[in-house]
Amino acid sequence: MSKITRLFSSVFVRLLLVCLAAWLLITVAVSTLFVGYRILAGLPYNPLIDHYFAYLVTDIAGQPERAGQIAARLGIEIDYQGPEHRWSTGGTPPPDRLRFFQTPDNDTLSFAFRHDVKYFRYQHPSGSYLFTLPEQHSDGWLQSHLHLLALIIIALTFAGAYFLIRRILAPISSLHEATRKVAKGDLNHRVDIAGTSELAKLADSFNDMVRQLREMISAKEQLLRDVSHELRSPLTRIKVLLELVEPPDRVDQIRRDIKELEDLVSAILESARQFHAVDSLRMEDIDLGDLVAEVVARQEEPAKNVVLEKPAHPISAGIDRRLFTRVVDNLLTNALLHGQPATAPIRIGLAQGNGYVELTITDSGPGIREQDLPHLMEPFYQADKSRSREKAGFGLGLSLCKTVVAAHGGELILTSRPGQGTTALVRLPGNTHIGENT
């Protein structure tokens, strides 16, 4: 979108243009009425005007010299145009386009206005006489500076409209900033707009919406904790009873099912604890290269298939060590489990740009289908329904990673193509620096 398109899509600019258009329409309408009034009422008709111009035309009698004497005495200009002759007493010819209005009941005399100059045209059998009455100059300051005063009034009107509209629309900026914060997970943010205007009511509705959303999420998390807690007690009793019974057929299968339920309960509880911990980050300045190397070392045997491309200089960032370690561990575990069979080692890269830090984990496995990519970070979502729980997990890891990265002000992006592997990109904001310890 071009800058001009963005400019005219702004509500502020549109309102300002509407105000200016309304002001111009009012100005044009008033000016039209004023000019019409001057034309119709500014020169009241008097029969003496006919007789006076008839007298002047008779006195001139087509003689330029006599016309010059009369024009000099009266301070006017006289132009004559006949079938054979044409002359003028003034040095400036009259305008070419003048709109003449006929005087009542007289076909010989008509008049016109151009600014403050009046023109009278008298049709004589011998030719046409045009009498120009020059502008009547005033010594008053107001009249001589009327145009400047009009420009000042226009400028003040424009400035007043600008600041008034800006003040009226200021709450929209607050609402816009609030939506950005809520989208990043800050459900405690409120918009305070005083008054009873439509925007104040909109702010109240926004605050109510955020409050209800916060309560719904809190209720959902509490439900998960309660259900998980309630499931553990019967599972424990079932395990004790199984130990007391002689191992008949299918007891091993029952034990495996119980183990899977226990793992699910543990995963839900751990996920709930991690989500709760996001609200109270303990930020530290940590070398990301060292942190990633520690996570890779903990993978033991599978870590032989991992290549860590550490930069020449340390890249540090302000992060919560425990939560961010969980993010790297989850992403690397996903790459090791789901990136098989692989045609190349898993590559981990660190980079620093203009105001951000990037961590990338890339595998060369079978990749992910396009229709699954938008849903991978939803809780309990499984792209491959055929995988066992031992390999696929419960679908909570990526959801937790997204929440933790968002709490750090960053973003988690997954890109993949079937048969070409998958890349997980973690981008953190610019509270970073390079090489302070070198």
Kinemage of the C-alpha trace (Angstrom):
@kinemage 1
@onewidth
@group {chain A} dominant
@subgroup {mainchain}
@vectorlist {calphas} color= white
{ca met a 1} P 0.000 0.000 0.000
{ca ser a 2} L 1.445 3.359 -1.023
{ca lys a 3} L 1.907 6.257 1.368
{ca ile a 4} L -0.858 8.257 -0.351
{ca thr a 5} L -3.299 5.345 -0.049
{ca arg a 6} L -2.454 4.901 3.648
{ca leu a 7} L -2.840 8.649 4.186
{ca phe a 8} L -6.330 8.820 2.714
{ca ser a 9} L -7.419 5.623 4.484
{ca ser a 10} L -6.869 7.365 7.832
{ca val a 11} L -10.068 8.305 9.683
{ca phe a 12} L -8.380 11.478 10.906
{ca val a 13} L -7.529 12.616 7.360
{ca arg a 14} L -11.006 11.765 6.116
{ca leu a 15} L -12.687 13.789 8.848
{ca leu a 16} L -10.351 16.689 8.196
{ca leu a 17} L -11.163 16.561 4.472
{ca val a 18} L -14.889 16.431 5.228
{ca cys a 19} L -14.562 19.536 7.417
{ca leu a 20} L -12.604 21.345 4.731
{ca ala a 21} L -15.081 20.326 2.044
{ca ala a 22} L -17.987 21.528 4.185
{ca trp a 23} L -16.189 24.800 4.849
{ca leu a 24} L -15.527 25.288 1.115
{ca leu a 25} L -19.143 24.524 0.208
{ca ile a 26} L -20.396 26.996 2.807
{ca thr a 27} L -17.930 29.602 1.549
{ca val a 28} L -18.970 29.097 -2.074
{ca ala a 29} L -22.661 29.218 -1.174
{ca val a 30} L -22.299 32.397 0.881
{ca ser a 31} L -20.123 34.015 -1.797
{ca thr a 32} L -22.653 33.111 -4.481
{ca leu a 33} L -25.482 34.615 -2.475
{ca phe a 34} L -23.396 37.705 -1.760
{ca val a 35} L -22.461 38.216 -5.413
{ca gly a 36} L -26.048 37.624 -6.495
{ca tyr a 37} L -27.240 40.122 -3.947
{ca arg a 38} L -24.756 42.683 -5.195
{ca ile a 39} L -25.818 42.094 -8.786
{ca leu a 40} L -29.503 42.315 -8.022
{ca ala a 41} L -29.482 44.878 -5.252
{ca gly a 42} L -26.099 46.532 -5.421
{ca leu a 43} L -27.138 48.840 -8.309
{ca pro a 44} L -30.700 49.982 -7.678
{ca tyr a 45} L -32.283 51.059 -10.934
{ca asn a 46} L -33.054 54.724 -11.380
{ca pro a 47} L -34.472 56.235 -14.594
{ca leu a 48} L -32.057 59.151 -14.117
{ca ile a 49} L -29.201 56.764 -15.065
{ca asp a 50} L -30.736 56.330 -18.531
{ca his a 51} L -31.066 60.062 -19.029
{ca tyr a 52} L -27.528 60.741 -17.736
{ca phe a 53} L -25.838 58.252 -20.070
{ca ala a 54} L -28.051 59.427 -22.950
{ca tyr a 55} L -26.878 62.965 -22.205
{ca leu a 56} L -23.195 61.860 -22.143
{ca val a 57} L -23.541 60.006 -25.445
{ca thr a 58} L -25.180 63.047 -27.058
{ca asp a 59} L -22.475 65.353 -25.681
{ca ile a 60} L -19.674 63.077 -26.943
{ca ala a 61} L -21.301 62.636 -30.361
{ca gly a 62} L -18.663 60.184 -31.445
{ca gln a 63} L -15.795 62.644 -30.870
{ca pro a 64} L -12.744 61.106 -29.142
{ca glu a 65} L -11.437 64.506 -28.037
{ca arg a 66} L -14.672 65.414 -26.294
{ca ala a 67} L -14.871 61.950 -24.754
{ca gly a 68} L -11.330 62.397 -23.389
{ca gln a 69} L -12.272 65.689 -21.736
{ca ile a 70} L -15.363 64.185 -20.073
{ca ala a 71} L -13.441 61.055 -18.963
{ca ala a 72} L -10.673 63.166 -17.418
{ca arg a 73} L -13.172 65.348 -15.574
{ca leu a 74} L -15.251 62.430 -14.229
{ca gly a 75} L -12.323 60.034 -13.602
{ca ile a 76} L -13.747 57.300 -15.834
{ca glu a 77} L -12.817 55.525 -19.059
{ca ile a 78} L -14.885 55.548 -22.215
{ca asp a 79} L -14.584 52.979 -25.015
{ca tyr a 80} L -16.418 53.315 -28.317
{ca gln a 81} L -16.965 50.699 -31.018
{ca gly a 82} L -18.852 51.568 -34.169
{ca pro a 83} L -19.214 50.132 -37.633
{ca glu a 84} L -16.264 52.148 -38.961
{ca his a 85} L -14.397 53.563 -35.949
{ca arg a 86} L -13.088 52.325 -32.604
{ca trp a 87} L -11.365 54.361 -29.912
{ca ser a 88} L -10.693 54.467 -26.154
{ca thr a 89} L -9.852 57.179 -23.651
{ca gly a 90} L -7.933 54.792 -21.359
{ca gly a 91} L -4.692 52.926 -21.782
{ca thr a 92} L -6.068 49.608 -20.526
{ca pro a 93} L -8.624 47.781 -22.657
{ca pro a 94} L -11.692 46.404 -20.851
{ca pro a 95} L -11.860 42.668 -20.066
{ca asp a 96} L -12.907 40.432 -22.937
{ca arg a 97} L -15.475 38.425 -21.004
{ca leu a 98} L -17.966 40.476 -19.054
{ca arg a 99} L -21.409 39.245 -18.118
{ca phe a 100} L -23.819 42.134 -18.613
{ca phe a 101} L -27.212 42.413 -16.951
{ca gln a 102} L -29.987 44.364 -18.615
{ca thr a 103} L -31.586 47.233 -16.699
{ca pro a 104} L -35.362 47.010 -16.301
{ca asp a 105} L -37.455 48.324 -19.178
{ca asn a 106} L -34.452 49.623 -21.081
{ca asp a 107} L -32.823 47.778 -23.954
{ca thr a 108} L -30.115 50.384 -24.481
{ca leu a 109} L -28.375 50.206 -21.055
{ca ser a 110} L -26.779 47.173 -19.320
{ca phe a 111} L -24.215 46.817 -16.536
{ca ala a 112} L -21.549 44.384 -15.291
{ca phe a 113} L -19.196 43.899 -12.291
{ca arg a 114} L -15.599 42.715 -12.191
{ca his a 115} L -14.280 42.858 -8.636
{ca asp a 116} L -15.110 46.405 -7.514
{ca val a 117} L -15.091 47.914 -11.016
{ca lys a 118} L -18.465 48.729 -12.653
{ca tyr a 119} L -19.104 48.708 -16.385
{ca phe a 120} L -22.039 50.341 -18.186
{ca arg a 121} L -22.743 49.642 -21.843
{ca tyr a 122} L -24.960 51.992 -23.775
{ca gln a 123} L -26.227 50.892 -27.167
{ca his a 124} L -26.548 53.920 -29.508
{ca pro a 125} L -27.609 53.751 -33.132
{ca ser a 126} L -24.159 55.008 -34.091
{ca gly a 127} L -22.290 52.392 -32.001
{ca ser a 128} L -21.679 50.933 -28.552
{ca tyr a 129} L -20.288 52.998 -25.654
{ca leu a 130} L -18.657 51.294 -22.646
{ca phe a 131} L -18.251 53.434 -19.530
{ca thr a 132} L -15.797 52.048 -16.949
{ca leu a 133} L -16.136 53.332 -13.390
{ca pro a 134} L -12.881 52.445 -11.579
{ca glu a 135} L -12.643 50.892 -8.137
{ca gln a 136} L -13.358 53.266 -5.287
{ca his a 137} L -10.274 53.033 -3.065
{ca ser a 138} L -10.717 53.372 0.657
{ca asp a 139} L -8.238 54.624 3.151
{ca gly a 140} L -9.558 52.265 5.833
{ca trp a 141} L -7.047 49.668 7.077
{ca leu a 142} L -9.658 46.915 7.277
{ca gln a 143} L -10.773 47.281 3.678
{ca ser a 144} L -7.234 47.533 2.338
{ca his a 145} L -6.164 44.367 4.210
{ca leu a 146} L -9.356 42.397 3.757
{ca his a 147} L -7.693 39.618 1.705
{ca leu a 148} L -4.934 39.158 4.286
{ca leu a 149} L -7.522 38.979 7.047
{ca ala a 150} L -9.432 36.335 5.085
{ca leu a 151} L -6.274 34.194 4.732
{ca ile a 152} L -5.590 34.471 8.469
{ca ile a 153} L -9.158 33.378 9.271
{ca ile a 154} L -8.823 30.421 6.871
{ca ala a 155} L -5.520 29.362 8.461
{ca leu a 156} L -6.931 29.623 11.984
{ca thr a 157} L -10.007 27.641 10.947
{ca phe a 158} L -7.839 24.906 9.428
{ca ala a 159} L -5.564 24.745 12.504
{ca gly a 160} L -8.536 24.676 14.867
{ca ala a 161} L -10.187 21.860 12.915
{ca tyr a 162} L -6.909 19.913 12.869
{ca phe a 163} L -6.328 20.027 16.634
{ca leu a 164} L -10.008 19.527 17.473
{ca ile a 165} L -10.305 16.403 15.319
{ca arg a 166} L -6.980 15.124 16.662
{ca arg a 167} L -8.252 15.508 20.213
{ca ile a 168} L -11.564 13.833 19.403
{ca leu a 169} L -9.843 10.843 17.782
{ca ala a 170} L -7.105 10.468 20.430
{ca pro a 171} L -8.983 7.611 22.177
{ca ile a 172} L -8.766 5.556 18.974
{ca ser a 173} L -4.974 5.514 19.327
{ca ser a 174} L -5.378 4.275 22.908
{ca leu a 175} L -7.698 1.510 21.738
{ca his a 176} L -5.278 0.549 18.973
{ca glu a 177} L -2.385 0.268 21.445
{ca ala a 178} L -4.594 -1.722 23.819
{ca thr a 179} L -5.511 -4.255 21.139
{ca arg a 180} L -1.811 -4.746 20.363
{ca lys a 181} L -1.015 -5.429 24.024
{ca val a 182} L -3.940 -7.809 24.435
{ca ala a 183} L -2.914 -9.637 21.257
{ca lys a 184} L 0.524 -10.171 22.852
{ca gly a 185} L -1.095 -11.716 25.932
{ca asp a 186} L -1.421 -8.738 28.303
{ca leu a 187} L -4.968 -9.434 29.494
{ca asn a 188} L -4.631 -7.024 32.440
{ca his a 189} L -4.415 -3.958 30.227
{ca arg a 190} L -7.298 -1.468 30.420
{ca val a 191} L -8.343 1.520 28.345
{ca asp a 192} L -9.346 4.571 30.396
{ca ile a 193} L -11.429 7.068 28.415
{ca ala a 194} L -13.476 9.535 30.441
{ca gly a 195} L -16.879 10.840 29.405
{ca thr a 196} L -20.021 9.422 27.844
{ca ser a 197} L -19.101 9.650 24.168
{ca glu a 198} L -19.342 6.770 21.722
{ca leu a 199} L -15.601 6.185 22.044
{ca ala a 200} L -15.864 6.038 25.853
{ca lys a 201} L -18.625 3.443 25.513
{ca leu a 202} L -16.470 1.518 23.065
{ca ala a 203} L -13.592 1.566 25.571
{ca asp a 204} L -15.908 0.223 28.299
{ca ser a 205} L -17.046 -2.561 25.970
{ca phe a 206} L -13.407 -3.348 25.171
{ca asn a 207} L -12.525 -3.558 28.872
{ca asp a 208} L -15.507 -5.829 29.512
{ca met a 209} L -14.470 -8.061 26.623
{ca val a 210} L -10.899 -8.370 27.937
{ca arg a 211} L -12.172 -9.062 31.462
{ca gln a 212} L -14.473 -11.823 30.234
{ca leu a 213} L -11.696 -13.257 28.103
{ca arg a 214} L -9.356 -13.259 31.110
{ca glu a 215} L -11.970 -14.987 33.241
{ca met a 216} L -12.638 -17.588 30.546
{ca ile a 217} L -8.943 -18.407 30.185
{ca ser a 218} L -8.505 -18.518 33.951
{ca ala a 219} L -11.496 -20.834 34.264
{ca lys a 220} L -10.120 -23.059 31.515
{ca glu a 221} L -6.730 -23.303 33.213
{ca gln a 222} L -8.352 -23.997 36.564
{ca leu a 223} L -10.476 -26.722 34.991
{ca leu a 224} L -7.395 -28.381 33.515
{ca arg a 225} L -5.646 -28.310 36.895
{ca asp a 226} L -8.692 -29.641 38.718
{ca val a 227} L -9.338 -32.421 36.204
{ca ser a 228} L -5.691 -33.441 36.201
{ca his a 229} L -5.604 -33.488 39.971
{ca glu a 230} L -8.812 -35.520 40.225
{ca leu a 231} L -7.533 -38.044 37.679
{ca arg a 232} L -4.378 -38.779 39.607
{ca ser a 233} L -6.119 -40.259 42.669
{ca pro a 234} L -8.070 -43.031 40.860
{ca leu a 235} L -5.076 -43.772 38.670
{ca thr a 236} L -2.949 -44.272 41.756
{ca arg a 237} L -5.542 -46.610 43.322
{ca ile a 238} L -5.778 -48.644 40.087
{ca lys a 239} L -1.998 -49.048 40.005
{ca val a 240} L -1.972 -50.297 43.621
{ca leu a 241} L -4.741 -52.820 42.896
{ca leu a 242} L -2.908 -54.099 39.822
{ca glu a 243} L 0.137 -54.801 41.943
{ca leu a 244} L -1.991 -56.983 44.254
{ca val a 245} L -3.574 -59.041 41.488
{ca glu a 246} L -1.980 -62.024 39.836
{ca pro a 247} L -0.836 -60.933 36.385
{ca pro a 248} L -3.582 -62.254 34.119
{ca asp a 249} L -3.821 -61.590 30.415
{ca arg a 250} L -3.847 -57.962 29.284
{ca val a 251} L -2.546 -56.615 32.638
{ca asp a 252} L 0.521 -55.304 30.854
{ca gln a 253} L -1.720 -53.486 28.376
{ca ile a 254} L -3.676 -51.969 31.264
{ca arg a 255} L -0.421 -50.822 32.844
{ca arg a 256} L 0.633 -49.164 29.583
{ca asp a 257} L -2.735 -47.384 29.303
{ca ile a 258} L -2.463 -46.193 32.881
{ca lys a 259} L 1.081 -44.970 32.207
{ca glu a 260} L -0.179 -43.027 29.198
{ca leu a 261} L -2.924 -41.429 31.302
{ca glu a 262} L -0.363 -40.511 33.971
{ca asp a 263} L 1.889 -38.962 31.366
{ca leu a 264} L -1.053 -36.964 30.003
{ca val a 265} L -1.981 -35.705 33.466
{ca ser a 266} L 1.642 -34.811 34.175
{ca ala a 267} L 1.909 -33.006 30.846
{ca ile a 268} L -1.248 -30.969 31.518
{ca leu a 269} L -0.122 -30.007 35.004
{ca glu a 270} L 3.375 -29.106 33.822
{ca ser a 271} L 1.944 -27.091 30.958
{ca ala a 272} L -0.373 -25.230 33.355
{ca arg a 273} L 2.575 -24.452 35.649
{ca gln a 274} L 4.653 -23.203 32.751
{ca phe a 275} L 1.821 -20.986 31.457
{ca his a 276} L 1.423 -19.541 34.930
{ca ala a 277} L 5.171 -18.902 35.169
{ca val a 278} L 5.024 -16.810 31.981
{ca asp a 279} L 3.222 -14.081 33.949
{ca ser a 280} L 6.318 -13.583 36.156
{ca leu a 281} L 9.423 -13.787 33.980
{ca arg a 282} L 12.813 -13.687 35.657
{ca met a 283} L 14.895 -11.920 33.064
{ca glu a 284} L 18.658 -12.461 32.863
{ca asp a 285} L 21.315 -11.436 30.363
{ca ile a 286} L 22.325 -14.840 28.953
{ca asp a 287} L 24.616 -15.994 26.150
{ca leu a 288} L 22.261 -17.828 23.793
{ca gly a 289} L 25.087 -19.871 22.271
{ca asp a 290} L 26.029 -21.376 25.628
{ca leu a 291} L 22.388 -22.036 26.536
{ca val a 292} L 21.710 -23.850 23.255
{ca ala a 293} L 24.928 -25.882 23.649
{ca glu a 294} L 23.780 -27.034 27.100
{ca val a 295} L 20.435 -28.173 25.689
{ca val a 296} L 22.143 -30.052 22.856
{ca ala a 297} L 24.505 -31.775 25.298
{ca arg a 298} L 21.557 -33.022 27.365
{ca gln a 299} L 20.115 -34.833 24.340
{ca glu a 300} L 22.937 -37.416 24.686
{ca glu a 301} L 22.971 -39.951 21.844
{ca pro a 302} L 20.661 -38.172 19.335
{ca ala a 303} L 22.728 -35.007 19.763
{ca lys a 304} L 25.401 -36.509 17.494
{ca asn a 305} L 23.101 -35.621 14.602
{ca val a 306} L 22.964 -31.928 15.613
{ca val a 307} L 25.259 -29.204 14.255
{ca leu a 308} L 25.370 -25.982 16.275
{ca glu a 309} L 26.601 -23.063 14.181
{ca lys a 310} L 27.793 -20.665 16.890
{ca pro a 311} L 28.677 -17.125 15.737
{ca ala a 312} L 32.170 -15.694 16.108
{ca his a 313} L 31.008 -13.373 18.908
{ca pro a 314} L 28.622 -14.202 21.754
{ca ile a 315} L 25.027 -13.167 21.217
{ca ser a 316} L 23.292 -12.324 24.477
{ca ala a 317} L 19.656 -11.576 25.225
{ca gly a 318} L 17.521 -10.735 28.225
{ca ile a 319} L 15.482 -13.927 28.796
{ca asp a 320} L 14.064 -16.183 31.484
{ca arg a 321} L 16.656 -18.985 31.535
{ca arg a 322} L 14.354 -21.781 32.739
{ca leu a 323} L 11.463 -21.036 30.367
{ca phe a 324} L 13.629 -20.324 27.334
{ca thr a 325} L 15.615 -23.524 27.965
{ca arg a 326} L 12.284 -25.341 27.765
{ca val a 327} L 11.566 -23.656 24.422
{ca val a 328} L 14.892 -24.726 22.894
{ca asp a 329} L 14.539 -28.235 24.333
{ca asn a 330} L 11.017 -28.668 22.912
{ca leu a 331} L 11.969 -27.397 19.461
{ca leu a 332} L 15.104 -29.551 19.305
{ca thr a 333} L 13.217 -32.622 20.554
{ca asn a 334} L 10.562 -32.095 17.857
{ca ala a 335} L 13.266 -31.861 15.209
{ca leu a 336} L 14.942 -35.058 16.449
{ca leu a 337} L 11.700 -37.053 16.710
{ca his a 338} L 9.710 -35.768 13.743
{ca gly a 339} L 12.591 -34.945 11.406
{ca gln a 340} L 13.237 -38.610 10.659
{ca pro a 341} L 14.229 -40.109 8.323
{ca ala a 342} L 16.732 -37.311 7.793
{ca thr a 343} L 19.088 -36.728 4.875
{ca ala a 344} L 21.330 -34.294 6.778
{ca pro a 345} L 22.070 -33.318 10.397
{ca ile a 346} L 19.836 -30.900 12.271
{ca arg a 347} L 21.334 -27.413 12.041
{ca ile a 348} L 20.967 -24.796 14.793
{ca gly a 349} L 21.872 -21.219 13.913
{ca leu a 350} L 22.121 -17.945 15.837
{ca ala a 351} L 22.072 -14.525 14.201
{ca gln a 352} L 21.725 -10.924 15.257
{ca gly a 353} L 20.124 -8.221 13.120
{ca asn a 354} L 19.047 -4.630 13.475
{ca gly a 355} L 17.230 -4.738 16.798
{ca tyr a 356} L 16.519 -8.462 17.002
{ca val a 357} L 18.077 -11.893 17.631
{ca glu a 358} L 17.148 -15.044 15.729
{ca leu a 359} L 17.454 -18.716 16.662
{ca thr a 360} L 16.771 -21.255 13.890
{ca ile a 361} L 16.463 -25.051 14.154
{ca thr a 362} L 16.286 -26.796 10.777
{ca asp a 363} L 15.819 -30.483 10.024
{ca ser a 364} L 15.830 -32.347 6.684
{ca gly a 365} L 12.983 -34.720 7.475
{ca pro a 366} L 9.708 -35.408 5.673
{ca gly a 367} L 8.312 -31.942 6.444
{ca ile a 368} L 4.790 -30.853 7.372
{ca arg a 369} L 1.718 -30.525 5.203
{ca glu a 370} L 0.627 -26.976 4.393
{ca gln a 371} L -2.849 -27.440 5.904
{ca asp a 372} L -1.310 -28.509 9.234
{ca leu a 373} L 1.124 -25.591 9.658
{ca pro a 374} L -1.396 -22.958 10.944
{ca his a 375} L -2.614 -25.344 13.682
{ca leu a 376} L 0.644 -26.801 15.000
{ca met a 377} L 0.841 -24.350 17.899
{ca glu a 378} L -2.693 -25.065 19.079
{ca pro a 379} L -2.942 -27.146 22.286
{ca phe a 380} L -3.345 -30.929 21.730
{ca tyr a 381} L -3.088 -30.621 17.934
{ca gln a 382} L -1.440 -33.598 16.204
{ca ala a 383} L -0.351 -33.269 12.585
{ca asp a 384} L 0.229 -37.025 12.243
{ca lys a 385} L -2.627 -38.888 13.930
{ca ser a 386} L -0.940 -42.235 13.246
{ca arg a 387} L 2.045 -41.591 15.540
{ca ser a 388} L 2.114 -43.185 18.970
{ca arg a 389} L 2.118 -41.071 22.132
{ca glu a 390} L 5.704 -42.081 22.801
{ca lys a 391} L 6.824 -40.333 19.623
{ca ala a 392} L 4.170 -37.688 19.082
{ca gly a 393} L 3.585 -36.532 22.661
{ca phe a 394} L 0.345 -34.733 23.580
{ca gly a 395} L 0.580 -31.624 21.391
{ca leu a 396} L 1.304 -29.150 24.219
{ca gly a 397} L 4.978 -28.392 23.544
{ca leu a 398} L 4.655 -25.953 20.621
{ca ser a 399} L 1.728 -24.182 22.277
{ca leu a 400} L 3.888 -23.580 25.336
{ca cys a 401} L 6.836 -22.447 23.157
{ca lys a 402} L 4.643 -19.881 21.399
{ca thr a 403} L 3.384 -18.484 24.720
{ca val a 404} L 6.877 -18.218 26.237
{ca val a 405} L 8.361 -16.535 23.152
{ca ala a 406} L 5.410 -14.091 22.980
{ca ala a 407} L 5.930 -13.255 26.674
{ca his a 408} L 9.497 -12.244 25.767
{ca gly a 409} L 8.086 -9.910 23.099
{ca gly a 410} L 9.151 -12.194 20.246
{ca glu a 411} L 7.550 -14.547 17.758
{ca leu a 412} L 7.806 -18.215 16.801
{ca ile a 413} L 7.499 -19.010 13.080
{ca leu a 414} L 7.339 -22.500 11.568
{ca thr a 415} L 8.051 -23.037 7.867
{ca ser a 416} L 8.021 -26.359 6.084
{ca arg a 417} L 7.511 -28.127 2.792
{ca pro a 418} L 6.759 -31.837 2.388
{ca gly a 419} L 9.990 -33.679 1.614
{ca gln a 420} L 12.209 -30.640 2.324
{ca gly a 421} L 12.289 -30.497 6.121
{ca thr a 422} L 11.068 -27.972 8.680
{ca thr a 423} L 12.529 -24.776 10.153
{ca ala a 424} L 11.566 -23.294 13.513
{ca leu a 425} L 12.490 -19.601 13.792
{ca val a 426} L 12.520 -17.803 17.161
{ca arg a 427} L 12.896 -14.032 16.829
{ca leu a 428} L 13.423 -11.949 19.969
{ca pro a 429} L 13.278 -8.122 20.151
{ca gly a 430} L 16.228 -5.783 20.381
{ca asn a 431} L 17.330 -5.965 24.016
{ca thr a 432} L 20.436 -7.712 22.688
{ca his a 433} L 24.112 -7.012 22.270
{ca ile a 434} L 27.143 -8.659 20.709
{ca gly a 435} L 30.578 -9.414 21.988
{ca glu a 436} L 30.569 -7.628 25.335
{ca asn a 437} L 32.584 -10.461 26.843
{ca thr a 438} L 35.210 -10.591 24.118
